[in-house]
Amino acid sequence: MTFKLKTLTASMLLAAPLALASFSSMAMDKITLKLAHNLDNSHVVAKALDAMAKEISTASDGKMKLRIYPGGQMGGPRETIELLQNGALDFTKASASEMEPFAPAFSIFSLPYLFKNAKQFDNVIHGPVGEELMQQTKEKGFVSIAAYEAGTRSFYAKKEIKTPADMKGLKIRVVATPTTLKLIELLGASPTPIPFGEVYTALQQGVIDGAENNEPSYVQTRHVEVAKFYSEDQHTAVPDYLVVSTKAWDKLSDEQRQIIMTAAKHSEEYEAKLWNEQVEQSRKDAIAAGAKFVQVDKEAFREALKPLYADFQNDPERSVWLKKIEAVSDQ
Ligand code: GCU
């Protein structure tokens, strides 16, 4: 029985809330779990994680605590995932790109202009394809239990970028994955892998000419101060994931897991509700800080990036995921 329950997947646990809710939290052991991420506290994903921590505490009558270490104090996702793997940390947040080195399936989100619309993206990350994706890193010692919207990523730089030709020779910071490196190269620029927390200084000192991200991250990192032109090419939509170490997960009781899963689900809903507002607010804040939003020739970007599709189609491991996503409804 114990063994069987331990092998239940997150989605199966979610499907059986009634049976599990009948356990009593009176008998629950006290436990403090640790979560580290690299976002500023004002970021909507950080707020969603804070809300989750509160809910976990309330739902367990204070017996379960989730202590959060924000702002990259335990390092970026590369470091925190490693801490998860060796049992020194229980949870972290990582973008799909940061998961690509552990499971090629996640590379799908770095494929430019993949989604027909925002609805299809939501249906993927919150539907059966997303559930399957979240389990892909299991053999590496961690899985994801929530997916968060992260809008679209666009280039920002110290000069206007309107077409791929404007990117020629520019050094652009990327989250280093084979797909993002090639993406930048196809646009004639030089990909420069730099941890998120070091991008501001790199821009300021001219080590790089630009980077790419969604509007909230552009503003909250203050990159807006040192790269004034945000070019709306919207090349990718890369979600963030709440990641848990399987070591930590396996040690929890079913009741504890149920409390976490419910709070994680609520944190997804909370974040999704706030995301669009956050984008609007960030755009206003960016303009107030002197940024200029630049309209681009999207078709030219789409055309220049087409060879990435051939790469995916010719690779059996990745083409499977391309097909799965293309089959998801956009309604
Ligand atoms: C986004 C994303 C982060 C990621 C960051 C990056 O802001 O939400 O999870 O770390 O991009 O570019 O590194």
py3Dmol code that shows the C-alpha trace and the ligand (Angstrom):
import py3Dmol

protein = """\
ATOM      1  CA  MET A   1       0.000   0.000   0.000  1.00  0.00           C
ATOM      2  CA  THR A   2       2.678   2.476   1.013  1.00  0.00           C
ATOM      3  CA  PHE A   3       4.751   1.598  -2.000  1.00  0.00           C
ATOM      4  CA  LYS A   4       1.776   1.980  -4.295  1.00  0.00           C
ATOM      5  CA  LEU A   5       0.885   5.384  -2.922  1.00  0.00           C
ATOM      6  CA  LYS A   6       4.457   6.524  -3.308  1.00  0.00           C
ATOM      7  CA  THR A   7       4.321   5.841  -7.009  1.00  0.00           C
ATOM      8  CA  LEU A   8       1.175   7.900  -7.516  1.00  0.00           C
ATOM      9  CA  THR A   9       1.802  10.748  -9.891  1.00  0.00           C
ATOM     10  CA  ALA A  10       0.897  14.300  -9.042  1.00  0.00           C
ATOM     11  CA  SER A  11      -2.099  14.220 -11.363  1.00  0.00           C
ATOM     12  CA  MET A  12      -3.422  11.038  -9.776  1.00  0.00           C
ATOM     13  CA  LEU A  13      -3.178  12.642  -6.365  1.00  0.00           C
ATOM     14  CA  LEU A  14      -5.149  15.592  -7.635  1.00  0.00           C
ATOM     15  CA  ALA A  15      -7.805  13.279  -8.963  1.00  0.00           C
ATOM     16  CA  ALA A  16      -8.462  11.770  -5.537  1.00  0.00           C
ATOM     17  CA  PRO A  17      -8.936  14.742  -3.207  1.00  0.00           C
ATOM     18  CA  LEU A  18     -11.921  13.335  -1.337  1.00  0.00           C
ATOM     19  CA  ALA A  19     -10.308  10.133  -0.187  1.00  0.00           C
ATOM     20  CA  LEU A  20      -7.163  11.922   0.892  1.00  0.00           C
ATOM     21  CA  ALA A  21      -8.938  14.807   2.579  1.00  0.00           C
ATOM     22  CA  SER A  22     -10.315  12.427   5.168  1.00  0.00           C
ATOM     23  CA  PHE A  23      -6.881  12.055   6.817  1.00  0.00           C
ATOM     24  CA  SER A  24      -6.539  14.249   9.877  1.00  0.00           C
ATOM     25  CA  SER A  25      -3.871  16.946  10.062  1.00  0.00           C
ATOM     26  CA  MET A  26      -3.841  16.388  13.852  1.00  0.00           C
ATOM     27  CA  ALA A  27      -1.522  13.435  13.398  1.00  0.00           C
ATOM     28  CA  MET A  28       0.723  15.178  10.910  1.00  0.00           C
ATOM     29  CA  ASP A  29       4.429  15.610  11.601  1.00  0.00           C
ATOM     30  CA  LYS A  30       5.816  19.131  11.667  1.00  0.00           C
ATOM     31  CA  ILE A  31       7.898  19.870   8.638  1.00  0.00           C
ATOM     32  CA  THR A  32       9.624  22.869   7.064  1.00  0.00           C
ATOM     33  CA  LEU A  33      10.240  22.702   3.328  1.00  0.00           C
ATOM     34  CA  LYS A  34      12.537  25.048   1.453  1.00  0.00           C
ATOM     35  CA  LEU A  35      11.925  26.756  -1.871  1.00  0.00           C
ATOM     36  CA  ALA A  36      14.460  29.005  -3.634  1.00  0.00           C
ATOM     37  CA  HIS A  37      13.908  31.052  -6.797  1.00  0.00           C
ATOM     38  CA  ASN A  38      15.614  33.843  -8.696  1.00  0.00           C
ATOM     39  CA  LEU A  39      12.736  36.310  -9.012  1.00  0.00           C
ATOM     40  CA  ASP A  40      12.161  39.607  -7.281  1.00  0.00           C
ATOM     41  CA  ASN A  41       9.444  39.472  -4.592  1.00  0.00           C
ATOM     42  CA  SER A  42       7.247  41.809  -6.639  1.00  0.00           C
ATOM     43  CA  HIS A  43       7.147  39.382  -9.583  1.00  0.00           C
ATOM     44  CA  VAL A  44       3.761  37.771 -10.033  1.00  0.00           C
ATOM     45  CA  VAL A  45       5.213  34.234  -9.931  1.00  0.00           C
ATOM     46  CA  ALA A  46       6.980  35.115  -6.663  1.00  0.00           C
ATOM     47  CA  LYS A  47       3.644  36.377  -5.298  1.00  0.00           C
ATOM     48  CA  ALA A  48       1.927  33.169  -6.364  1.00  0.00           C
ATOM     49  CA  LEU A  49       4.582  31.148  -4.533  1.00  0.00           C
ATOM     50  CA  ASP A  50       4.133  33.300  -1.421  1.00  0.00           C
ATOM     51  CA  ALA A  51       0.371  32.689  -1.569  1.00  0.00           C
ATOM     52  CA  MET A  52       1.037  28.983  -1.867  1.00  0.00           C
ATOM     53  CA  ALA A  53       3.256  29.020   1.232  1.00  0.00           C
ATOM     54  CA  LYS A  54       0.460  30.738   3.199  1.00  0.00           C
ATOM     55  CA  GLU A  55      -2.116  28.226   2.048  1.00  0.00           C
ATOM     56  CA  ILE A  56       0.137  25.281   2.961  1.00  0.00           C
ATOM     57  CA  SER A  57       0.550  26.646   6.463  1.00  0.00           C
ATOM     58  CA  THR A  58      -3.169  27.331   6.962  1.00  0.00           C
ATOM     59  CA  ALA A  59      -4.339  24.029   5.475  1.00  0.00           C
ATOM     60  CA  SER A  60      -1.979  22.082   7.752  1.00  0.00           C
ATOM     61  CA  ASP A  61      -2.834  24.043  10.908  1.00  0.00           C
ATOM     62  CA  GLY A  62       0.692  25.425  10.909  1.00  0.00           C
ATOM     63  CA  LYS A  63       2.303  21.999  10.822  1.00  0.00           C
ATOM     64  CA  MET A  64       3.782  22.474   7.371  1.00  0.00           C
ATOM     65  CA  LYS A  65       5.920  25.477   6.519  1.00  0.00           C
ATOM     66  CA  LEU A  66       7.315  26.453   3.165  1.00  0.00           C
ATOM     67  CA  ARG A  67      10.269  28.784   3.659  1.00  0.00           C
ATOM     68  CA  ILE A  68      11.028  30.825   0.543  1.00  0.00           C
ATOM     69  CA  TYR A  69      14.458  32.171  -0.471  1.00  0.00           C
ATOM     70  CA  PRO A  70      13.798  34.682  -3.304  1.00  0.00           C
ATOM     71  CA  GLY A  71      15.989  36.825  -5.542  1.00  0.00           C
ATOM     72  CA  GLY A  72      18.580  34.220  -6.489  1.00  0.00           C
ATOM     73  CA  GLN A  73      20.137  34.036  -3.011  1.00  0.00           C
ATOM     74  CA  MET A  74      20.692  30.301  -3.532  1.00  0.00           C
ATOM     75  CA  GLY A  75      21.803  30.841  -7.118  1.00  0.00           C
ATOM     76  CA  GLY A  76      20.019  30.548 -10.433  1.00  0.00           C
ATOM     77  CA  PRO A  77      17.987  27.532 -11.577  1.00  0.00           C
ATOM     78  CA  ARG A  78      21.098  25.636 -12.595  1.00  0.00           C
ATOM     79  CA  GLU A  79      22.341  25.748  -8.999  1.00  0.00           C
ATOM     80  CA  THR A  80      18.958  25.289  -7.330  1.00  0.00           C
ATOM     81  CA  ILE A  81      18.108  22.278  -9.487  1.00  0.00           C
ATOM     82  CA  GLU A  82      21.420  20.771  -8.437  1.00  0.00           C
ATOM     83  CA  LEU A  83      20.515  21.431  -4.779  1.00  0.00           C
ATOM     84  CA  LEU A  84      17.220  19.650  -5.429  1.00  0.00           C
ATOM     85  CA  GLN A  85      19.025  16.684  -6.903  1.00  0.00           C
ATOM     86  CA  ASN A  86      21.308  16.243  -3.932  1.00  0.00           C
ATOM     87  CA  GLY A  87      18.551  16.771  -1.379  1.00  0.00           C
ATOM     88  CA  ALA A  88      19.714  20.142   0.003  1.00  0.00           C
ATOM     89  CA  LEU A  89      16.609  21.967  -1.256  1.00  0.00           C
ATOM     90  CA  ASP A  90      13.005  20.836  -1.775  1.00  0.00           C
ATOM     91  CA  PHE A  91      11.499  23.206  -4.363  1.00  0.00           C
ATOM     92  CA  THR A  92      12.597  25.702  -6.963  1.00  0.00           C
ATOM     93  CA  LYS A  93      11.194  27.607  -9.909  1.00  0.00           C
ATOM     94  CA  ALA A  94      12.684  27.112 -13.350  1.00  0.00           C
ATOM     95  CA  SER A  95      11.659  28.232 -16.797  1.00  0.00           C
ATOM     96  CA  ALA A  96      11.084  25.585 -19.459  1.00  0.00           C
ATOM     97  CA  SER A  97      14.356  26.648 -21.112  1.00  0.00           C
ATOM     98  CA  GLU A  98      16.241  25.926 -17.944  1.00  0.00           C
ATOM     99  CA  MET A  99      14.779  22.399 -17.945  1.00  0.00           C
ATOM    100  CA  GLU A 100      15.856  21.675 -21.521  1.00  0.00           C
ATOM    101  CA  PRO A 101      19.270  20.258 -20.506  1.00  0.00           C
ATOM    102  CA  PHE A 102      17.485  17.681 -18.327  1.00  0.00           C
ATOM    103  CA  ALA A 103      14.708  16.660 -20.726  1.00  0.00           C
ATOM    104  CA  PRO A 104      14.698  17.569 -24.441  1.00  0.00           C
ATOM    105  CA  ALA A 105      10.889  17.760 -24.389  1.00  0.00           C
ATOM    106  CA  PHE A 106      11.131  21.201 -22.769  1.00  0.00           C
ATOM    107  CA  SER A 107      12.983  22.545 -25.813  1.00  0.00           C
ATOM    108  CA  ILE A 108       9.624  22.791 -27.517  1.00  0.00           C
ATOM    109  CA  PHE A 109       8.956  26.105 -25.756  1.00  0.00           C
ATOM    110  CA  SER A 110      12.049  27.653 -27.317  1.00  0.00           C
ATOM    111  CA  LEU A 111      10.634  27.013 -30.776  1.00  0.00           C
ATOM    112  CA  PRO A 112       9.628  30.461 -32.047  1.00  0.00           C
ATOM    113  CA  TYR A 113       6.061  31.289 -33.004  1.00  0.00           C
ATOM    114  CA  LEU A 114       4.871  27.845 -31.976  1.00  0.00           C
ATOM    115  CA  PHE A 115       1.507  28.714 -30.467  1.00  0.00           C
ATOM    116  CA  LYS A 116      -1.465  29.868 -32.520  1.00  0.00           C
ATOM    117  CA  ASN A 117      -2.717  32.015 -29.652  1.00  0.00           C
ATOM    118  CA  ALA A 118      -2.615  32.410 -25.867  1.00  0.00           C
ATOM    119  CA  LYS A 119      -5.492  29.947 -25.456  1.00  0.00           C
ATOM    120  CA  GLN A 120      -3.534  27.155 -27.115  1.00  0.00           C
ATOM    121  CA  PHE A 121      -0.559  27.912 -24.874  1.00  0.00           C
ATOM    122  CA  ASP A 122      -2.819  27.682 -21.788  1.00  0.00           C
ATOM    123  CA  ASN A 123      -4.371  24.447 -23.041  1.00  0.00           C
ATOM    124  CA  VAL A 124      -0.882  23.003 -23.425  1.00  0.00           C
ATOM    125  CA  ILE A 125       0.629  24.012 -20.098  1.00  0.00           C
ATOM    126  CA  HIS A 126      -2.486  23.299 -18.025  1.00  0.00           C
ATOM    127  CA  GLY A 127      -3.722  20.264 -19.988  1.00  0.00           C
ATOM    128  CA  PRO A 128      -2.685  16.634 -20.561  1.00  0.00           C
ATOM    129  CA  VAL A 129       0.376  17.504 -22.693  1.00  0.00           C
ATOM    130  CA  GLY A 130       1.610  19.762 -19.901  1.00  0.00           C
ATOM    131  CA  GLU A 131       1.000  17.031 -17.294  1.00  0.00           C
ATOM    132  CA  GLU A 132       3.087  14.634 -19.328  1.00  0.00           C
ATOM    133  CA  LEU A 133       5.814  17.212 -19.824  1.00  0.00           C
ATOM    134  CA  MET A 134       6.037  17.901 -16.108  1.00  0.00           C
ATOM    135  CA  GLN A 135       6.993  14.261 -15.464  1.00  0.00           C
ATOM    136  CA  GLN A 136       9.785  14.160 -18.071  1.00  0.00           C
ATOM    137  CA  THR A 137      12.574  14.995 -15.611  1.00  0.00           C
ATOM    138  CA  LYS A 138      11.582  12.333 -13.066  1.00  0.00           C
ATOM    139  CA  GLU A 139      14.654  10.189 -13.672  1.00  0.00           C
ATOM    140  CA  LYS A 140      16.810  13.256 -13.029  1.00  0.00           C
ATOM    141  CA  GLY A 141      15.423  13.545  -9.491  1.00  0.00           C
ATOM    142  CA  PHE A 142      12.738  16.201  -9.859  1.00  0.00           C
ATOM    143  CA  VAL A 143       9.305  16.826 -11.375  1.00  0.00           C
ATOM    144  CA  SER A 144       7.123  19.897 -11.846  1.00  0.00           C
ATOM    145  CA  ILE A 145       3.836  20.357 -10.039  1.00  0.00           C
ATOM    146  CA  ALA A 146       2.648  23.727 -11.368  1.00  0.00           C
ATOM    147  CA  ALA A 147       3.081  25.728 -14.559  1.00  0.00           C
ATOM    148  CA  TYR A 148       2.964  29.501 -14.673  1.00  0.00           C
ATOM    149  CA  GLU A 149       2.218  31.865 -17.542  1.00  0.00           C
ATOM    150  CA  ALA A 150       5.172  33.927 -18.612  1.00  0.00           C
ATOM    151  CA  GLY A 151       3.719  35.790 -21.610  1.00  0.00           C
ATOM    152  CA  THR A 152       5.939  36.183 -24.636  1.00  0.00           C
ATOM    153  CA  ARG A 153       9.622  36.994 -24.839  1.00  0.00           C
ATOM    154  CA  SER A 154      10.898  39.806 -27.043  1.00  0.00           C
ATOM    155  CA  PHE A 155      14.292  41.365 -27.664  1.00  0.00           C
ATOM    156  CA  TYR A 156      15.385  44.509 -25.888  1.00  0.00           C
ATOM    157  CA  ALA A 157      18.559  46.391 -26.581  1.00  0.00           C
ATOM    158  CA  LYS A 158      20.341  49.672 -26.506  1.00  0.00           C
ATOM    159  CA  LYS A 159      19.117  50.330 -30.049  1.00  0.00           C
ATOM    160  CA  GLU A 160      15.920  49.744 -32.017  1.00  0.00           C
ATOM    161  CA  ILE A 161      15.501  46.312 -33.556  1.00  0.00           C
ATOM    162  CA  LYS A 162      12.858  46.203 -36.272  1.00  0.00           C
ATOM    163  CA  THR A 163      14.082  43.410 -38.515  1.00  0.00           C
ATOM    164  CA  PRO A 164      16.568  40.553 -38.142  1.00  0.00           C
ATOM    165  CA  ALA A 165      19.049  42.692 -40.095  1.00  0.00           C
ATOM    166  CA  ASP A 166      19.141  45.109 -37.130  1.00  0.00           C
ATOM    167  CA  MET A 167      20.442  42.271 -34.964  1.00  0.00           C
ATOM    168  CA  LYS A 168      23.526  41.593 -37.014  1.00  0.00           C
ATOM    169  CA  GLY A 169      26.576  41.372 -34.779  1.00  0.00           C
ATOM    170  CA  LEU A 170      24.714  42.193 -31.551  1.00  0.00           C
ATOM    171  CA  LYS A 171      25.608  40.250 -28.435  1.00  0.00           C
ATOM    172  CA  ILE A 172      22.350  38.997 -26.977  1.00  0.00           C
ATOM    173  CA  ARG A 173      22.041  37.334 -23.579  1.00  0.00           C
ATOM    174  CA  VAL A 174      20.171  34.032 -23.608  1.00  0.00           C
ATOM    175  CA  VAL A 175      19.267  31.244 -21.234  1.00  0.00           C
ATOM    176  CA  ALA A 176      21.739  28.843 -22.815  1.00  0.00           C
ATOM    177  CA  THR A 177      20.003  25.959 -24.541  1.00  0.00           C
ATOM    178  CA  PRO A 178      20.830  24.476 -27.939  1.00  0.00           C
ATOM    179  CA  THR A 179      17.584  25.910 -29.310  1.00  0.00           C
ATOM    180  CA  THR A 180      18.054  29.462 -28.029  1.00  0.00           C
ATOM    181  CA  LEU A 181      21.684  29.549 -29.172  1.00  0.00           C
ATOM    182  CA  LYS A 182      20.635  28.599 -32.679  1.00  0.00           C
ATOM    183  CA  LEU A 183      17.712  31.025 -32.588  1.00  0.00           C
ATOM    184  CA  ILE A 184      20.044  33.949 -31.971  1.00  0.00           C
ATOM    185  CA  GLU A 185      22.549  32.748 -34.556  1.00  0.00           C
ATOM    186  CA  LEU A 186      19.823  32.480 -37.207  1.00  0.00           C
ATOM    187  CA  LEU A 187      19.122  36.167 -36.602  1.00  0.00           C
ATOM    188  CA  GLY A 188      22.761  37.035 -37.231  1.00  0.00           C
ATOM    189  CA  ALA A 189      23.524  37.931 -33.605  1.00  0.00           C
ATOM    190  CA  SER A 190      25.891  36.328 -31.076  1.00  0.00           C
ATOM    191  CA  PRO A 191      24.225  34.398 -28.243  1.00  0.00           C
ATOM    192  CA  THR A 192      25.811  35.125 -24.871  1.00  0.00           C
ATOM    193  CA  PRO A 193      24.787  32.885 -21.961  1.00  0.00           C
ATOM    194  CA  ILE A 194      24.697  34.883 -18.727  1.00  0.00           C
ATOM    195  CA  PRO A 195      22.797  34.086 -15.485  1.00  0.00           C
ATOM    196  CA  PHE A 196      19.619  36.135 -15.048  1.00  0.00           C
ATOM    197  CA  GLY A 197      20.974  37.996 -12.026  1.00  0.00           C
ATOM    198  CA  GLU A 198      24.043  39.232 -13.911  1.00  0.00           C
ATOM    199  CA  VAL A 199      22.318  40.626 -16.997  1.00  0.00           C
ATOM    200  CA  TYR A 200      21.899  44.151 -15.594  1.00  0.00           C
ATOM    201  CA  THR A 201      25.626  44.639 -15.031  1.00  0.00           C
ATOM    202  CA  ALA A 202      26.465  43.006 -18.356  1.00  0.00           C
ATOM    203  CA  LEU A 203      24.184  45.474 -20.154  1.00  0.00           C
ATOM    204  CA  GLN A 204      25.468  48.394 -18.140  1.00  0.00           C
ATOM    205  CA  GLN A 205      29.097  47.558 -18.850  1.00  0.00           C
ATOM    206  CA  GLY A 206      28.462  46.856 -22.514  1.00  0.00           C
ATOM    207  CA  VAL A 207      29.430  43.174 -22.283  1.00  0.00           C
ATOM    208  CA  ILE A 208      26.170  42.527 -24.134  1.00  0.00           C
ATOM    209  CA  ASP A 209      24.005  44.726 -26.359  1.00  0.00           C
ATOM    210  CA  GLY A 210      20.669  43.251 -25.440  1.00  0.00           C
ATOM    211  CA  ALA A 211      18.654  40.408 -23.989  1.00  0.00           C
ATOM    212  CA  GLU A 212      15.186  38.953 -24.370  1.00  0.00           C
ATOM    213  CA  ASN A 213      12.387  38.491 -21.894  1.00  0.00           C
ATOM    214  CA  ASN A 214       8.747  39.234 -21.086  1.00  0.00           C
ATOM    215  CA  GLU A 215       7.721  42.739 -19.975  1.00  0.00           C
ATOM    216  CA  PRO A 216       7.499  42.051 -16.213  1.00  0.00           C
ATOM    217  CA  SER A 217      11.024  40.649 -16.074  1.00  0.00           C
ATOM    218  CA  TYR A 218      12.322  43.483 -18.279  1.00  0.00           C
ATOM    219  CA  VAL A 219      11.055  45.994 -15.740  1.00  0.00           C
ATOM    220  CA  GLN A 220      11.546  44.212 -12.407  1.00  0.00           C
ATOM    221  CA  THR A 221      15.187  43.494 -13.157  1.00  0.00           C
ATOM    222  CA  ARG A 222      15.606  47.189 -14.049  1.00  0.00           C
ATOM    223  CA  HIS A 223      17.071  46.138 -17.399  1.00  0.00           C
ATOM    224  CA  VAL A 224      14.785  48.857 -18.720  1.00  0.00           C
ATOM    225  CA  GLU A 225      17.258  51.417 -17.331  1.00  0.00           C
ATOM    226  CA  VAL A 226      20.130  50.127 -19.433  1.00  0.00           C
ATOM    227  CA  ALA A 227      18.371  48.863 -22.588  1.00  0.00           C
ATOM    228  CA  LYS A 228      15.676  51.336 -23.578  1.00  0.00           C
ATOM    229  CA  PHE A 229      14.272  49.714 -26.726  1.00  0.00           C
ATOM    230  CA  TYR A 230      11.833  46.823 -26.288  1.00  0.00           C
ATOM    231  CA  SER A 231      11.149  45.358 -29.742  1.00  0.00           C
ATOM    232  CA  GLU A 232       7.904  43.440 -29.812  1.00  0.00           C
ATOM    233  CA  ASP A 233       8.856  40.457 -31.909  1.00  0.00           C
ATOM    234  CA  GLN A 234       7.353  38.032 -29.318  1.00  0.00           C
ATOM    235  CA  HIS A 235       9.491  35.153 -30.544  1.00  0.00           C
ATOM    236  CA  THR A 236       8.751  32.618 -27.796  1.00  0.00           C
ATOM    237  CA  ALA A 237       6.329  31.805 -24.967  1.00  0.00           C
ATOM    238  CA  VAL A 238       8.298  30.028 -22.224  1.00  0.00           C
ATOM    239  CA  PRO A 239       6.418  29.068 -19.048  1.00  0.00           C
ATOM    240  CA  ASP A 240       7.857  28.892 -15.560  1.00  0.00           C
ATOM    241  CA  TYR A 241       7.580  25.698 -13.538  1.00  0.00           C
ATOM    242  CA  LEU A 242       7.365  24.914  -9.853  1.00  0.00           C
ATOM    243  CA  VAL A 243       9.800  22.070  -9.432  1.00  0.00           C
ATOM    244  CA  VAL A 244      10.005  19.604  -6.534  1.00  0.00           C
ATOM    245  CA  SER A 245      12.744  17.137  -5.732  1.00  0.00           C
ATOM    246  CA  THR A 246      11.542  13.537  -5.880  1.00  0.00           C
ATOM    247  CA  LYS A 247      13.615  12.849  -2.742  1.00  0.00           C
ATOM    248  CA  ALA A 248      11.580  15.423  -0.812  1.00  0.00           C
ATOM    249  CA  TRP A 249       8.300  14.319  -2.394  1.00  0.00           C
ATOM    250  CA  ASP A 250       8.832  10.658  -1.547  1.00  0.00           C
ATOM    251  CA  LYS A 251       9.361  11.517   2.120  1.00  0.00           C
ATOM    252  CA  LEU A 252       5.986  13.254   2.443  1.00  0.00           C
ATOM    253  CA  SER A 253       2.778  11.598   3.565  1.00  0.00           C
ATOM    254  CA  ASP A 254      -0.156  11.470   1.190  1.00  0.00           C
ATOM    255  CA  GLU A 255      -1.925  14.101   3.232  1.00  0.00           C
ATOM    256  CA  GLN A 256       1.059  16.451   3.029  1.00  0.00           C
ATOM    257  CA  ARG A 257       1.302  15.929  -0.725  1.00  0.00           C
ATOM    258  CA  GLN A 258      -2.368  16.607  -1.138  1.00  0.00           C
ATOM    259  CA  ILE A 259      -2.071  19.913   0.742  1.00  0.00           C
ATOM    260  CA  ILE A 260       0.858  20.950  -1.452  1.00  0.00           C
ATOM    261  CA  MET A 261      -0.847  19.923  -4.695  1.00  0.00           C
ATOM    262  CA  THR A 262      -4.005  21.848  -3.846  1.00  0.00           C
ATOM    263  CA  ALA A 263      -2.020  24.954  -2.914  1.00  0.00           C
ATOM    264  CA  ALA A 264       0.117  24.601  -6.063  1.00  0.00           C
ATOM    265  CA  LYS A 265      -3.016  24.402  -8.222  1.00  0.00           C
ATOM    266  CA  HIS A 266      -4.391  27.522  -6.560  1.00  0.00           C
ATOM    267  CA  SER A 267      -1.089  29.311  -7.098  1.00  0.00           C
ATOM    268  CA  GLU A 268      -1.346  28.561 -10.839  1.00  0.00           C
ATOM    269  CA  GLU A 269      -4.839  30.057 -10.954  1.00  0.00           C
ATOM    270  CA  TYR A 270      -3.773  33.103  -8.948  1.00  0.00           C
ATOM    271  CA  GLU A 271      -0.772  33.729 -11.184  1.00  0.00           C
ATOM    272  CA  ALA A 272      -2.737  33.277 -14.426  1.00  0.00           C
ATOM    273  CA  LYS A 273      -5.314  35.799 -13.202  1.00  0.00           C
ATOM    274  CA  LEU A 274      -2.681  38.405 -12.389  1.00  0.00           C
ATOM    275  CA  TRP A 275      -0.416  37.896 -15.388  1.00  0.00           C
ATOM    276  CA  ASN A 276      -2.122  40.152 -17.968  1.00  0.00           C
ATOM    277  CA  GLU A 277      -2.518  42.945 -15.429  1.00  0.00           C
ATOM    278  CA  GLN A 278       1.148  42.594 -14.581  1.00  0.00           C
ATOM    279  CA  VAL A 279       2.124  42.911 -18.246  1.00  0.00           C
ATOM    280  CA  GLU A 280       0.015  46.072 -18.627  1.00  0.00           C
ATOM    281  CA  GLN A 281       1.469  47.581 -15.463  1.00  0.00           C
ATOM    282  CA  SER A 282       5.009  46.721 -16.545  1.00  0.00           C
ATOM    283  CA  ARG A 283       4.481  48.412 -19.905  1.00  0.00           C
ATOM    284  CA  LYS A 284       3.338  51.580 -18.139  1.00  0.00           C
ATOM    285  CA  ASP A 285       6.279  51.414 -15.743  1.00  0.00           C
ATOM    286  CA  ALA A 286       8.691  50.851 -18.627  1.00  0.00           C
ATOM    287  CA  ILE A 287       7.416  53.907 -20.496  1.00  0.00           C
ATOM    288  CA  ALA A 288       7.628  55.961 -17.305  1.00  0.00           C
ATOM    289  CA  ALA A 289      11.253  54.822 -17.025  1.00  0.00           C
ATOM    290  CA  GLY A 290      11.934  56.105 -20.555  1.00  0.00           C
ATOM    291  CA  ALA A 291      11.555  52.880 -22.554  1.00  0.00           C
ATOM    292  CA  LYS A 292      10.323  52.791 -26.107  1.00  0.00           C
ATOM    293  CA  PHE A 293       8.209  49.894 -27.413  1.00  0.00           C
ATOM    294  CA  VAL A 294       9.198  49.180 -30.988  1.00  0.00           C
ATOM    295  CA  GLN A 295       6.948  47.542 -33.606  1.00  0.00           C
ATOM    296  CA  VAL A 296       8.810  44.962 -35.661  1.00  0.00           C
ATOM    297  CA  ASP A 297       8.443  43.162 -38.951  1.00  0.00           C
ATOM    298  CA  LYS A 298       7.296  39.898 -37.346  1.00  0.00           C
ATOM    299  CA  GLU A 299       7.070  38.073 -40.648  1.00  0.00           C
ATOM    300  CA  ALA A 300      10.783  38.659 -41.243  1.00  0.00           C
ATOM    301  CA  PHE A 301      11.579  37.112 -37.854  1.00  0.00           C
ATOM    302  CA  ARG A 302       9.270  34.180 -38.502  1.00  0.00           C
ATOM    303  CA  GLU A 303      10.922  33.562 -41.864  1.00  0.00           C
ATOM    304  CA  ALA A 304      14.485  33.811 -40.519  1.00  0.00           C
ATOM    305  CA  LEU A 305      13.692  31.340 -37.730  1.00  0.00           C
ATOM    306  CA  LYS A 306      12.006  28.694 -39.896  1.00  0.00           C
ATOM    307  CA  PRO A 307      15.075  26.391 -40.045  1.00  0.00           C
ATOM    308  CA  LEU A 308      14.476  25.574 -36.371  1.00  0.00           C
ATOM    309  CA  TYR A 309      11.275  23.783 -37.398  1.00  0.00           C
ATOM    310  CA  ALA A 310      13.228  21.498 -39.721  1.00  0.00           C
ATOM    311  CA  ASP A 311      15.598  20.703 -36.836  1.00  0.00           C
ATOM    312  CA  PHE A 312      12.673  19.670 -34.666  1.00  0.00           C
ATOM    313  CA  GLN A 313      10.931  17.719 -37.412  1.00  0.00           C
ATOM    314  CA  ASN A 314      14.103  15.737 -38.135  1.00  0.00           C
ATOM    315  CA  ASP A 315      14.730  14.819 -34.515  1.00  0.00           C
ATOM    316  CA  PRO A 316      12.439  11.971 -33.368  1.00  0.00           C
ATOM    317  CA  GLU A 317      12.659  12.916 -29.688  1.00  0.00           C
ATOM    318  CA  ARG A 318      11.562  16.485 -30.306  1.00  0.00           C
ATOM    319  CA  SER A 319       9.186  15.998 -33.259  1.00  0.00           C
ATOM    320  CA  VAL A 320       6.899  13.909 -31.022  1.00  0.00           C
ATOM    321  CA  TRP A 321       6.335  16.963 -28.830  1.00  0.00           C
ATOM    322  CA  LEU A 322       5.885  19.254 -31.798  1.00  0.00           C
ATOM    323  CA  LYS A 323       3.085  16.978 -33.040  1.00  0.00           C
ATOM    324  CA  LYS A 324       1.486  16.789 -29.600  1.00  0.00           C
ATOM    325  CA  ILE A 325       1.394  20.561 -29.289  1.00  0.00           C
ATOM    326  CA  GLU A 326       0.139  21.135 -32.802  1.00  0.00           C
ATOM    327  CA  ALA A 327      -2.786  18.829 -31.993  1.00  0.00           C
ATOM    328  CA  VAL A 328      -3.886  20.912 -28.973  1.00  0.00           C
ATOM    329  CA  SER A 329      -6.942  23.104 -29.483  1.00  0.00           C
ATOM    330  CA  ASP A 330      -6.606  26.897 -29.718  1.00  0.00           C
ATOM    331  CA  GLN A 331     -10.217  27.476 -28.608  1.00  0.00           C
TER     332      GLN A 331
END
"""
ligand_1 = """\
13
GCU
C 11.874 34.907 -17.065
C 11.436 33.722 -16.282
C 12.524 33.253 -15.345
C 13.850 33.122 -16.046
C 14.199 34.404 -16.727
C 15.523 34.351 -17.502
O 11.846 36.031 -16.290
O 10.266 34.041 -15.556
O 12.153 32.005 -14.826
O 14.860 32.795 -15.142
O 13.167 34.728 -17.614
O 15.568 34.853 -18.606
O 16.507 33.831 -16.978
"""
view = py3Dmol.view(width=600, height=400)
view.addModel(protein, "pdb")
view.setStyle({"model": 0}, {"cartoon": {"style": "trace"}})
view.addModel(ligand_1, "xyz")
view.setStyle({"model": 1}, {"stick": {}})
view.zoomTo()
view.show()
